[in-house]
């Protein structure tokens, strides 16, 4: 079993920045990929960004140029740096990893961007 603990959400004004963190309970060397999803009230969960074991990165079109995703193999943590935030970025953000027995999900962290 893999456990994920998220942090870094909060309330921010449009144009501001936040950094989300997701710490995994196992070594990231055995994790194929880690990603971030988000879900707004009444909407389906959508992919925001993903990074694989080769450090190849993919982003949703809506966040390209504003968000970055990175991994720390020592801390077993994945980060989502969010810049130039917009109100439409508001939602609950979930960390996800692909690993044997997975996928696994974090508990979610709320991000609210005010106009």
N, C-alpha and C positions, 0 to 999 in steps of 0.2 A: 504494500500500500504506500502511495506517495501522497504527502500532504503539502498544500500550498498556502502560504500566509501572505496576504496582500496588505499594502499600506500606501499612503500618500494622497488619497483623495481629499476633496474639500470643496469649498466655495471660492470662486475666483471671478474677477471682472473680465469681461471680454478684452482680448489682447494680452492677457496674462499667461503665466506658465505654471505647470505642475509636473512633478515627476512621480510616477507610480512605481512601486517595487513589489516583486513577487519572489519570495524565498521558498525553495523546494527542500524537502526533507531527505533527498538523496543526491548523489553526485550528478552534476550536469553532463559529465562525460558519458553517462548511460542514457541520456535523454535525447531523443531524436530532434525534437523541435519544441519551442515555447512560443506562445502568442498571447495577444490581448484581444478580447472581444468586448463589445458594449451593448447595452440594452436600455432603451428609453421606455417610459410607461406606454403601454399599448402597442409597442413595436417589437419585432423579432430581434433576437440577438444577432449582431453582425460582426464580422471580422474587422479588426482595426489594423493590426500589424502582426507579423510572424517572423521568427528567426530560426533557422535550422542548424544542424550540427556543423555545417560548413560555413556558418555565419552569413549565409545568403538571406537577404531580407526582402519582404514584400509588404506593401502598405495599401490600404483602401485609397481609392482616388481622392476621396474627400479630405484626407489627412496628409497626402504627399507634400513634402516640402515644409511641413509644420511639426510632424511627429517623428521621433527616432526611437528605435528599439535596440537594446544592447544586452549582453550577457556577461556576468562575472563568474568565472568558473571556480574561483576560490571560495566565494561566498554562496555559491549555488543560487544565484539570484538573477532574475531578468528585470529590466527596467523599461519603462515607457516614458520618454521625455516629451512633453506636450507644450508646444509654444504657439503663440498667436491664437489662443483659444477663442472659439466662437460659441454662441449660445446653442447651436445645433450639435456641439460636442457633448452636451449634457446627457448623462446616463449613468448606469451602474456598469463599471468596468470589471471584467473577469479575466483572470489569468488562466491559461490552459497549457498543458504539456502533453506531448505524445511520448509515451513510455510503455514498456511491457506491462500489461494489465490495465492500461489506460484506454481512453484519455482521462485526465484528471483536471479538476476545476478548483479555483480558489473561491473564497467566500463572497467576493465582490466588494468593491469600494465605490462610493458615490462621488461623482464629479458633477458639479453644478457651475455653469458659466452664466453670469448675469449680463444683461444688455447694458 
